[in-house]
Amino acid sequence: MVIVGAGCAGLACARALVDAGEQPVVLDKARGVGGRTATRRVDGQPIDHGVIFYHGSHPAFLEALERVDTATRLDGWPETLVGEGRACLPRAFTPGERRLAFAEGVIAFPKTLARGLELRLRTQLRSLVVGEHDFELETGDGAKITTDSLVLALPAEQTRSLVETLPATRELDSVRAVLQMLTTEPCLTVIAIYPLETPVPDWDVMYPDQSEIVMLASHDSRKRIEKQFHVFVLQCSARFSRRHMNDEPSMWLDTVLRETGRLLGVWAQKPSLTQAHRWRFGRANAFPLSGPLLVGLPGGQALGLAGEMFDSALGVEAAYLSGRALAKRILETG
Ligand SMILES: Cc1cc2nc3c(=O)[nH]c(=O)nc-3n(C[C@H](O)[C@H](O)[C@H](O)COP(=O)(O)OP(=O)(O)OC[C@H]3O[C@@H](n4cnc5c(N)ncnc54)[C@H](O)[C@@H]3O)c2cc1C
């Protein structure tokens, strides 16, 4: 069995299969696990430049977060919010929802899920063919892999581009029709670093109410036990991100920093260091499905789809739950 995508959906699926005695192989094109649950290090200081905190209410997801034993839990983070803007995942702030982060970075969770799994990193699935009884996978380095059971745990657009060349069959046409409905919004992010003597504010997250450019500012260094500098991660609005997705950061970075200066104070306009990142398939912007898909093909092959859009919770909780639910269905159908 092959699982493509080592984000929280693919890892949760693989974890549940391994716990049940299966031996899936997980491929990911990136150098490490986690996908959008990403922590970068600058001079050793962790910076969460994708997911900024976990939130959820499903017991299985909360238990999985409890099993992270390599990092310091920051229960309740973010605690101090400012701004009247709409949270990207409004559910995060509803009653009964738990929120948390990790002082060593959000990456601690996918790394825990990945323990003991057979991973092939820096391995991109480039194309997919349906053989008589198998799928034939071609990876970026030209290697071929065959499997009769394949899970794609990728953003919807990336799954769509892989399945669109597969033959027209009733099952695959239905998969393509479902994928047409699932779309994501891009998100440009900027890591802005300031010296420790900078007079920074004491909130955790800002949701600006009147900005066409910045939709969220995360005071990332507030999560760190020891820090060498103050760090803010700025997430750009979907509209701004869409407009500049293919532009070099030099074309839009100053605009974001000027806006950050207007929102946070003039000190914020001139960080000592910046790093920009493009999340081309950032966040779900369509209604999600209520569960993962598992289809059987006439040759006996099984194709499963999971990811944040295959559970109504959205966010990492949805990714995790969809992967786990898919594993359960794979095990039930033998
Ligand atoms: C800026 C930003 C902030 C966010 N903040 C939060 C937050 O605070 N809380 C929250 O709950 N959610 C947040 N989200 C949403 C959250 O990131 C996603 O819901 C969740 O991480 C999706 O997990 P996934 O496993 O479905 O996909 P991903 O994490 O995207 O994993 C997909 C994996 O597939 C790999 N891949 C793609 N194509 C191929 C290929 N052809 N071959 C091999 N590998 C491939 C990718 O490298 C990636 O590792 C945020 C998203 C963004 C962009």
The ligand as an ORCA input file, in Angstrom:
! r2SCAN-3c Opt
* xyz 0 1
  C      -0.691     29.756      6.340
  C      -1.609     28.686      6.873
  C      -1.984     28.704      8.206
  C      -2.838     27.725      8.720
  N      -3.145     27.760     10.044
  C      -3.863     26.755     10.584
  C      -4.042     26.697     12.006
  O      -3.552     27.559     12.751
  N      -4.768     25.644     12.500
  C      -5.293     24.668     11.685
  O      -5.937     23.738     12.189
  N      -5.123     24.711     10.342
  C      -4.422     25.721      9.771
  N      -4.195     25.739      8.416
  C      -4.776     24.668      7.575
  C      -3.907     23.381      7.719
  O      -2.597     23.684      7.344
  C      -4.428     22.266      6.846
  O      -5.805     22.061      7.079
  C      -3.730     20.920      7.110
  O      -2.373     21.108      7.418
  C      -3.885     20.057      5.889
  O      -3.217     18.832      6.074
  P      -3.191     17.776      4.871
  O      -2.480     16.578      5.357
  O      -4.573     17.616      4.337
  O      -2.360     18.490      3.694
  P      -0.858     19.006      3.653
  O      -0.380     19.392      5.003
  O      -0.813     20.031      2.578
  O      -0.027     17.721      3.203
  C       0.075     17.331      1.862
  C       1.479     16.769      1.621
  O       1.518     16.243      0.297
  C       2.808     16.505     -0.257
  N       2.651     16.444     -1.728
  C       1.888     17.244     -2.533
  N       1.953     16.821     -3.812
  C       2.761     15.710     -3.805
  C       3.196     14.806     -4.832
  N       2.797     14.931     -6.111
  N       4.042     13.808     -4.475
  C       4.449     13.645     -3.189
  N       4.045     14.470     -2.175
  C       3.206     15.484     -2.487
  C       3.154     17.877      0.270
  O       4.572     18.067      0.259
  C       2.589     17.808      1.700
  O       3.563     17.377      2.637
  C      -3.353     26.712      7.867
  C      -2.966     26.685      6.525
  C      -2.095     27.663      6.033
  C      -1.664     27.614      4.584
*
